[in-house]
């Protein structure tokens, strides 16, 4: 493995589901390329229904791809029970709702120790649990051992969930909306914790979110997903200051932290993975098309009829659009 080999990668990944009745086949993930390097934080951003959670579950080995592959340190992920068990020690999930992630009948100690017991770890359990709680910011850890989820604040519960991931010494954490259920004051504390863990432990993090403001505060790179595909991807600073895809601009226009951007109101129906339009899949809702600007520029037929791959428009910045904003 070379230094630049991604620790985790989706290569031409596809995940389809057969709908009930006449709904047909849903292409939840449709030809995604995405890489996560060691010590890097990538934010995967998009509306509900865009496929980002399905992509995350597939990267975790919880869904099997219909086509394409997941690569771990450059090698295809094996789906044998034994290999998946070993893999899930390395790649841990932090869920959005800590209350739902914790068994109300389990003490904090039992919640954090559960992963060690499932994987038959031979480490000193008490030491490992105390160390994980301490790293997650619950100090002194012994004070929390016998407490139950209902006795904790929302931020403390999320720290317990993070400790449960850390106890297995993972290489990667996939965090699905890790702060969406928390108060604004606590959100900053949890984001600061994730940044500190990246620095201290060399962790890689894939943060799944609908919130580009969160990406601004934590991510090295942003990947914007729409209707099963990555439509824009690149360094956070460049994506958020100079977005090239109309969909990215629409998402950014409602983020209070981003100044100097007019609000973009998206029209049309929300994404439906069983009814993917021809051409650019965003064109039915694209402000450039809806406003008539695409027709004036002579690209409307291409927008409606010709699909585009994700192309590099500047160093490390990729976009799938017939007229990237700024051109």
C-alpha positions in Angstrom: 0.0 0.0 0.0 1.4 3.4 -1.0 1.0 6.5 1.2 -1.7 7.8 -1.1 -3.7 4.6 -1.3 -7.1 5.4 0.2 -8.0 3.7 3.5 -11.5 3.3 2.2 -12.8 3.7 -1.4 -16.0 3.3 -3.4 -15.2 2.4 -7.0 -18.1 2.6 -9.6 -20.4 1.6 -6.8 -24.0 0.8 -7.5 -26.8 -0.3 -5.1 -30.3 -1.0 -6.4 -33.4 -2.0 -4.6 -36.5 -3.6 -6.1 -39.6 -1.5 -5.2 -43.0 -2.8 -4.3 -45.8 -3.0 -6.9 -45.2 -0.7 -9.8 -42.4 1.4 -8.2 -39.7 -0.4 -10.2 -36.0 -0.5 -9.4 -34.6 2.2 -7.2 -31.0 3.1 -8.1 -30.0 4.4 -4.6 -26.3 4.6 -5.4 -25.5 4.9 -9.1 -21.9 4.7 -10.2 -20.2 6.5 -7.2 -16.5 7.1 -7.0 -15.3 8.3 -3.6 -12.1 8.0 -1.7 -11.2 8.5 2.0 -7.5 8.9 2.9 -5.8 8.2 6.2 -6.3 11.0 8.7 -8.8 12.8 6.4 -12.4 14.1 7.1 -14.8 13.9 4.2 -18.3 15.3 4.4 -20.9 13.5 2.3 -23.7 16.1 1.7 -27.2 16.0 0.2 -30.9 16.1 0.7 -32.9 13.3 2.3 -33.3 10.6 -0.3 -30.2 11.4 -2.3 -28.5 8.0 -1.4 -25.9 9.2 1.1 -27.0 6.9 3.9 -27.2 3.9 1.6 -23.7 4.7 0.4 -22.4 4.9 4.0 -24.1 1.6 4.8 -22.4 0.0 1.8 -19.0 1.3 2.8 -19.6 -0.2 6.3 -20.3 -3.6 4.7 -24.0 -3.5 5.9 -25.2 -3.5 2.3 -23.7 -5.4 -0.6 -23.2 -3.5 -3.8 -25.2 -4.5 -6.9 -22.1 -3.5 -9.0 -18.7 -1.9 -8.4 -16.7 -2.5 -5.3 -15.6 -1.2 -1.9 -11.8 -1.2 -1.5 -10.0 -1.3 1.9 -6.4 -0.2 1.7 -6.6 -0.8 -2.0 -8.0 -4.4 -1.7 -11.6 -5.4 -2.5 -13.7 -5.9 0.6 -14.5 -9.6 1.3 -18.0 -10.4 2.4 -17.2 -13.6 4.2 -18.5 -13.6 7.8 -15.0 -13.8 9.2 -13.6 -11.0 7.1 -16.6 -8.7 7.7 -16.2 -9.2 11.4 -12.6 -8.1 11.2 -13.5 -5.3 8.9 -16.1 -3.9 11.3 -13.5 -3.5 14.0 -11.6 -1.2 11.7 -14.6 0.8 10.4 -17.1 1.9 13.1 -20.5 3.7 12.9 -21.6 6.6 15.0 -25.4 7.1 14.6 -27.3 10.3 14.6 -29.6 9.6 17.6 -27.6 8.6 20.7 -30.9 7.8 22.5 -31.8 5.2 19.9 -28.2 3.9 19.7 -28.0 3.1 23.4 -29.9 0.3 25.2 -31.7 2.0 28.1 -31.1 -1.1 30.2 -27.4 -1.1 29.8 -25.1 1.0 31.9 -22.4 3.2 30.2 -19.8 0.6 31.0 -21.8 -2.2 29.4 -22.6 0.0 26.3 -18.9 0.7 25.7 -17.8 -2.8 26.5 -20.3 -4.4 24.1 -18.1 -4.2 21.1 -15.1 -5.7 22.9 -17.3 -8.7 23.9 -18.8 -9.1 20.5 -15.4 -9.3 18.9 -13.9 -11.5 21.7 -11.2 -9.0 22.5 -8.5 -10.1 24.9 -7.6 -6.7 26.1 -8.2 -5.6 29.8 -11.8 -4.6 29.4 -11.9 -2.1 32.3 -8.8 -0.3 31.1 -10.1 -0.2 27.5 -13.5 1.1 28.5 -12.0 3.8 30.8 -9.6 4.9 28.0 -12.3 5.1 25.4 -14.6 7.2 27.7 -11.7 9.4 28.6 -10.8 10.0 24.9 -14.5 10.8 24.3 -14.3 13.5 26.9 -16.1 11.8 29.8 -13.7 12.3 32.7 -13.1 10.8 35.1 -14.4 7.8 33.3 -15.1 5.7 36.4 -17.7 8.3 37.4 -19.8 7.3 34.3 -19.4 3.5 34.5 -22.7 2.8 36.4 -24.8 5.5 35.0 -27.6 4.9 32.5 -28.6 6.7 29.3 -31.6 8.5 30.9 -29.2 10.0 33.5 -27.0 11.7 30.8 -27.4 14.8 28.7 -27.7 14.5 25.0 -24.1 15.5 24.5 -22.9 13.0 27.1 -24.9 10.2 25.4 -23.3 11.0 22.0 -19.9 10.9 23.7 -20.8 7.4 25.0 -21.7 6.3 21.5 -18.4 7.7 20.2 -16.5 5.9 23.1 -18.2 2.7 22.0 -16.7 3.2 18.5 -13.3 4.2 19.9 -12.9 1.1 22.2 -12.1 -1.1 19.2 -9.3 1.2 18.0 -10.8 1.7 14.5 -9.1 3.3 11.5 -12.3 4.9 10.2 -15.4 6.3 11.7 -18.5 6.8 9.7 -20.7 9.4 11.4 -24.3 9.7 10.2 -25.6 13.1 11.1 -23.6 13.0 14.3 -24.8 16.3 15.8 -28.3 16.9 14.2 -30.2 15.9 17.4 -28.0 18.1 19.7 -28.4 21.7 20.9 -26.3 24.3 19.1 -24.0 24.8 22.1 -23.3 21.0 22.3 -22.8 20.6 18.5 -19.6 22.6 18.6 -18.2 20.5 21.4 -18.9 17.2 19.6 -17.4 18.6 16.3 -14.3 19.8 18.3 -14.0 16.3 19.8 -14.1 14.6 16.3 -11.4 17.0 15.1 -9.3 16.3 18.2 -9.7 12.5 17.7 -8.5 12.8 14.1 -5.4 14.7 15.3 -4.6 12.4 18.2 -5.4 9.0 16.7 -5.0 9.6 13.0 -8.6 8.6 12.4 -10.3 9.0 9.0 -13.9 10.2 9.2 -16.7 10.1 6.7 -19.4 12.5 8.0 -22.8 12.0 6.4 -24.9 15.2 6.7 -27.5 17.4 5.0 -25.8 20.4 6.6 -23.1 22.2 4.6 -22.5 24.5 7.6 -21.2 21.4 9.4 -19.0 20.5 6.5 -17.5 24.0 6.7 -16.5 23.5 10.3 -15.0 20.0 10.1 -14.3 18.6 6.7 -11.1 18.6 4.5 -13.2 17.6 1.5 -16.9 17.8 0.5 -18.7 15.4 -1.8 -22.2 16.6 -2.8 -24.6 13.8 -3.7 -27.8 14.1 -5.7 -30.1 11.2 -6.8 -27.5 8.5 -6.3 -24.5 10.3 -7.8 -21.7 12.6 -6.7 -22.3 15.8 -8.6 -19.5 17.9 -7.1 -16.5 17.0 -5.0 -13.3 18.8 -3.9 -11.6 20.7 -1.1 -14.0 22.2 1.4 -12.7 25.8 1.1 -13.1 25.7 -2.7 -16.5 24.0 -2.8 -18.0 26.3 -0.3 -16.5 29.6 -1.6 -16.7 28.8 -5.3 -19.4 26.1 -5.9 -19.6 25.1 -9.5 -22.8 23.0 -9.6 -26.2 24.6 -9.3 -27.3 22.0 -6.8 -24.4 22.9 -4.5 -25.2 26.5 -4.8 -28.8 25.8 -3.8 -27.7 23.9 -0.7 -25.3 26.6 0.2 -27.7 29.5 -0.3 -29.6 28.6 2.9 -26.5 28.2 5.1 -26.3 31.2 7.5 -22.5 31.0 7.8 -22.1 31.5 4.0 -22.2 35.1 3.1 -22.7 36.8 -0.2 -24.8 34.1 -1.9 -28.4 34.7 -3.1 -31.0 32.2 -1.9 -31.9 29.6 -4.5 -35.3 28.1 -4.3 -35.5 24.6 -5.8 -38.7 23.8 -7.8 -40.0 20.5 -8.9 -40.4 17.1 -7.2 -37.8 15.8 -4.7 -35.4 13.1 -5.9 -37.1 9.7 -6.6 -34.5 7.0 -7.3 -37.1 4.9 -9.2 -37.6 7.7 -11.7 -34.2 9.1 -12.7 -34.5 11.6 -15.5 -32.5 11.3 -18.7 -29.5 13.6 -19.2 -28.4 15.5 -16.2 -30.5 14.1 -13.4 -30.8 17.5 -11.7 -32.2 19.3 -14.8 -35.9 19.2 -13.8 -35.1 21.2 -10.7 -32.0 23.1 -12.0 -32.4 26.9 -11.8 -30.3 27.3 -15.0 -32.8 25.2 -16.9 -36.0 26.3 -15.2 -35.2 30.0 -15.7 -34.6 29.5 -19.4 -30.9 30.4 -19.1 -29.8 27.0 -20.4 -31.9 27.5 -23.5 -30.5 31.0 -24.1 -27.0 29.5 -23.9 -27.9 26.6 -26.2 -27.2 23.8 -23.8 -30.8 22.9 -22.7 -30.9 19.8 -25.0 -27.6 18.6 -23.6 -28.9 19.1 -20.0 -32.1 17.1 -20.8 -30.5 14.4 -22.9 -26.8 13.9 -22.2 -25.5 12.5 -19.0 -22.1 13.7 -17.9 -19.4 12.0 -15.8 -17.8 13.9 -13.0 -15.0 16.0 -14.6 -12.1 17.8 -13.1 -12.5 21.6 -13.4 -9.5 22.6 -11.3 -7.0 20.8 -9.2 -8.9 18.3 -7.0 -12.3 19.9 -7.8 -14.7 17.8 -9.8 -18.2 18.6 -11.1 -20.8 17.0 -13.3 -22.6 19.9 -15.1 -22.9 21.0 -18.7 -22.3 24.6 -17.6 -20.4 24.7 -14.3 -21.2 27.9 -12.5 -18.3 30.3 -13.0 -17.5 29.2 -16.6 
